[in-house]
Amino acid sequence: MDKLDLFSGIYKGKKVLITGDTGFKGSWLCIWLKELGADVYGYALPALTQKDNFIATGLSDKIRHMDADIRNLEHLQKYFNEVKPDIAFHLAAQPLVIESYNNPHYNFETNLMGTVNFFEAVRKCESVKVAINVTTDKCYQNNEWIWGYRENDAMGGDDPYSASKGCSELITNSYIKSFFGKGNTAHVASGRAGNVIGGGDWADNRIIPDIIRAYQSKQESVMRNPDSVRPWQFVLEPLFGYLKLGEKLWTNGKTFSGGWNFGPAAFENYSVADVVDEVKKIIPAIKIDASKTSEKLHEAGLLKLDITKAVNQLGWKPKLNFEDTIRYTIDGYLDELNSANNIYNCRVKQIESYCKK
Ligand SMILES: NC(=O)c1ccc[n+]([C@@H]2O[C@H](COP(=O)([O-])OP(=O)(O)OC[C@H]3O[C@@H](n4cnc5c(N)ncnc54)[C@H](O)[C@@H]3O)[C@@H](O)[C@H]2O)c1
């Protein structure tokens, strides 16, 4: 199948606006959409470092990007009205639990009012037919259950990040029910994914970037919460879900509105320590200090997503097992460590390899 025909070919020639395009997941989404023949526009704060995927892949020359703050409603609305996108994905957010403790006000302002501003811009821009808000598994009220959360479970969140994402979901629901439910309005949904990993993510306090940074500087990295089981996913897995969701909303409309979980299969239960062991198989030289694991701030110990709805109704399912997930991820970083590589082409190769699965 020609890659342009994936997702029923709906992205080919469409204007797609991504907030948070300079970030880890947003930049991968831009690359995939470009390869699907979309005309891609971005809106976000500037990338933080030269190593970030947005810079490393030269995306600023390949898409049209606007450096701007999601909290500025007037500016965001103006940008939407100039671009007139067909489809919009919202990924601009403060995404880190630890950062949300350091600066809760900024966290709530960005993640709550950022979502409100996104939907206001969508609501007032008639060209938008599909809009997807990207949230997280942490939006659910976490009862430390051994089974996965379903889309109709209660929203919640104790730490400021999780609470802000629970709120972002409530905001999405409110806009769907109040403004997008009727007539010729946009079809709106949200995607809830787990712990996403892959080359190009250099955020602080995330296990794999921490390991690779320590490996590069020949130092030991510290393992936080080694026993925490997380829904690890290679970045293309949830992105495949968001793109599939966009296709269904575009072709079938509002029956696909609402929340959707995109997580690993139920039997894939792996802890932070398992991740470290798997990375060690690929890069034996990494050094981990497991004695300094004291993480004082509250972070949920067990979190799983029930993906039955996406599997049955969207035709989405995870394609990679745990071993492949770590392999694709580490390959992505190793691509970056070889300065002779064209990183954009390396990312495209991974997308093509993933699509073959
Ligand atoms: N990475 C994960 O494991 C993971 C898991 C679940 C959900 N998510 C969600 O996916 C989305 C993207 O996460 P990511 O990992 O790519 O994060 P990231 O930090 O790499 O990217 C965040 C993006 O948001 C932009 N942004 C942040 N504050 C902004 C502001 N005030 N104005 C404009 N832009 C702003 C940044 O510039 C960047 O482009 C977030 O909503 C995050 O909560 C991430």
The ligand as a Tripos MOL2 file, in Angstrom:
@<TRIPOS>MOLECULE
LIG
   44    48     1     0     0
SMALL
NO_CHARGES

@<TRIPOS>ATOM
      1 N1          5.5620   11.9250   26.7120 N.am      1 LIG1
      2 C1          4.7240   11.1670   27.4000 C.2       1 LIG1
      3 O1          5.0770   10.1330   27.9800 O.2       1 LIG1
      4 C2          3.2670   11.5270   27.4360 C.ar      1 LIG1
      5 C3          2.3700   10.5730   27.9360 C.ar      1 LIG1
      6 C4          1.0140   10.8720   27.9670 C.ar      1 LIG1
      7 C5          0.5760   12.1020   27.5210 C.ar      1 LIG1
      8 N2          1.4600   13.0230   27.0600 N.ar      1 LIG1
      9 C6          0.9090   14.3030   26.5990 C.3       1 LIG1
     10 O2          1.2690   14.5000   25.2390 O.3       1 LIG1
     11 C7          1.4360   15.8960   24.9900 C.3       1 LIG1
     12 C8          2.8190   16.1500   24.4120 C.3       1 LIG1
     13 O3          3.7940   15.7140   25.3530 O.3       1 LIG1
     14 P1          5.3380   15.6410   25.0140 P.3       1 LIG1
     15 O4          5.8770   14.4810   25.7450 O.co2     1 LIG1
     16 O5          5.5400   15.7480   23.5550 O.co2     1 LIG1
     17 O6          5.8480   16.9600   25.7450 O.3       1 LIG1
     18 P2          6.9800   18.0070   25.3090 P.3       1 LIG1
     19 O7          7.3600   18.7600   26.5230 O.co2     1 LIG1
     20 O8          8.0410   17.3470   24.5340 O.co2     1 LIG1
     21 O9          6.1840   18.9800   24.3410 O.3       1 LIG1
     22 C9          5.2650   19.9200   24.8370 C.3       1 LIG1
     23 C10         4.9380   20.9060   23.7350 C.3       1 LIG1
     24 O10         4.0280   21.8670   24.2860 O.3       1 LIG1
     25 C11         4.5500   23.1660   24.0470 C.3       1 LIG1
     26 N3          4.1530   24.0570   25.1130 N.ar      1 LIG1
     27 C12         4.3180   23.8960   26.4590 C.ar      1 LIG1
     28 N4          3.8400   24.9900   27.1000 N.ar      1 LIG1
     29 C13         3.3690   25.8180   26.1360 C.ar      1 LIG1
     30 C14         2.7620   27.0900   26.1550 C.ar      1 LIG1
     31 N5          2.5310   27.7430   27.3020 N.pl3     1 LIG1
     32 N6          2.4260   27.6570   24.9740 N.ar      1 LIG1
     33 C15         2.6490   27.0240   23.7990 C.ar      1 LIG1
     34 N7          3.2370   25.8210   23.7210 N.ar      1 LIG1
     35 C16         3.5790   25.2240   24.8740 C.ar      1 LIG1
     36 C17         6.0590   22.9990   23.9960 C.3       1 LIG1
     37 O11         6.6530   24.1050   23.3410 O.3       1 LIG1
     38 C18         6.1450   21.6980   23.2210 C.3       1 LIG1
     39 O12         5.9930   21.9590   21.8460 O.3       1 LIG1
     40 C19         1.1710   16.5920   26.3220 C.3       1 LIG1
     41 O13        -0.1670   16.9580   26.3900 O.3       1 LIG1
     42 C20         1.4520   15.5090   27.3460 C.3       1 LIG1
     43 O14         0.7890   15.7410   28.5510 O.3       1 LIG1
     44 C21         2.8030   12.7620   27.0080 C.ar      1 LIG1
@<TRIPOS>BOND
     1     1     2 1
     2     2     3 2
     3     2     4 1
     4     4     5 ar
     5     4    44 ar
     6     5     6 ar
     7     6     7 ar
     8     7     8 ar
     9     8     9 1
    10     8    44 ar
    11     9    10 1
    12     9    42 1
    13    10    11 1
    14    11    12 1
    15    11    40 1
    16    12    13 1
    17    13    14 1
    18    14    15 2
    19    14    16 1
    20    14    17 1
    21    17    18 1
    22    18    19 2
    23    18    20 1
    24    18    21 1
    25    21    22 1
    26    22    23 1
    27    23    24 1
    28    23    38 1
    29    24    25 1
    30    25    26 1
    31    25    36 1
    32    26    27 ar
    33    26    35 ar
    34    27    28 ar
    35    28    29 ar
    36    29    30 ar
    37    29    35 ar
    38    30    31 1
    39    30    32 ar
    40    32    33 ar
    41    33    34 ar
    42    34    35 ar
    43    36    37 1
    44    36    38 1
    45    38    39 1
    46    40    41 1
    47    40    42 1
    48    42    43 1
@<TRIPOS>SUBSTRUCTURE
     1 LIG1         1 GROUP 0 **** ****
